[in-house]
Amino acid sequence: MRRPSKYLIANVVLWTLTFLVLSAQMATEPMPHAGQMALRRAGMALFGFVACLGVSQVLAALADRPLWRRIAAAVGLSMVGGFAYALLNYAAFYVVHPLWGAQPFQIWRVTYMATVFFWTFLAWCALYFAIRYEADLRDRDLRLVQAQALAMDAQNRMLRYQINPHFLFNTLNALSSLILARENERAERMVLSLSSFLRHTLEAELPDKAPLADEIHAQRQYLSIEQARFEDRLNYVEAIPPHLADALAPSLILQPLVENAVKYGVACSSAPVTIEIRAEAAGGRLRLTVADDGGGVADPAPPRLGLGLENVRRRLELIYGRAGSLTCGPRPSGGFLAAVEIPLERT
């Protein structure tokens, strides 16, 4: 069976306590019609319960608004709820079948009751905010766990899809060609680049977020290997301002974007292709772009993201929620561009 929500339990407890407190106050002095009064108080408690459910719905609809607006809405709803409760309570006891005979309308009595129950509704709003805050913290922790699991999954995907036997075969074949041609210096650089890249990507525990300098270094090693394969057909340009070297980015977030540029830009073109990695910061946001001017530029954008780009999008959603985004598509000048936007954080 599905357990009742914390909001429902808190609402029931609040109005049950309210009913018991009012009943205890009345019980201190013997009064006629005690049974009928208790029944009407129970009806008023039920009204308060339903009214608080309505308040919860309004506050839930304002969840994405600034905090001061939500607080203002809580105060306003508490005032409306308090006066509505006071008027209905007055009608229940003094207008509809009055227990002590008809009495003239007494505004002071309604105002006093509205003031008392204003604080009751305000207490409910405070309870709602506390429960919502706890739920947000729990959801944030869950997203963090999911992001960590997805980061490990991304590393596994790299081993299966990005550093696959085909890539290693091409790398080793290019290395063999360099050795046969006695280009020992280039072969040595290629071996060192491959070793450095594999050491980085096969590290036992990658952090969730790493300095941008480390991320760029890994992509630099990867592209140096690809440059040995494609020689003059692959050019690499990076535009990373020095003051962004310590900016944090999800580990290996650029790897699928760079591999996508190599696979669909360089490999599909017989002309030289330039891959550019750029970083920009403005308004507390970090924008990372991977662009190429390779082949297939006349083709329309794919109907959906590929495996690597979809993995990037999912990681950004889990780590940053709505604050992270991935946009990609053909460039007007030719080629393809993928851009990641995240909040600017530093080590």
Secondary structure, DSSP 4 states (H G I P E B T S, - for coil): -PPPPHHHHHHHHHHHHHHHHHHHHHHTS--TTHHHHHHHHHHHHHHHHHHHHHHHHHHHHTTTS-HHHHHHHHHHHHHHHHHHHHHHHHIIIIISS-TT------HHHHHHHHHHHHHHHHHHHHHHHHHHHHHHHHHHHHHHHHHHHHHHHHHHHIIIIIS-HHHHHHHHHHHHHHHHTT-HHHHHHHHHHHHHHHHHHT-S---SEEEHHHHHHHHHHHHHHHHHHHGGGEEEEEE--GGGTTBEEETTSSHHHHHHHIIIIITT-SS-EEEEEEEEEETTEEEEEEEE--S-TTSPPPSS--HHHHHHHHHHHHHHGGG-EEEEEE-TTSSEEEEEEEE--B-
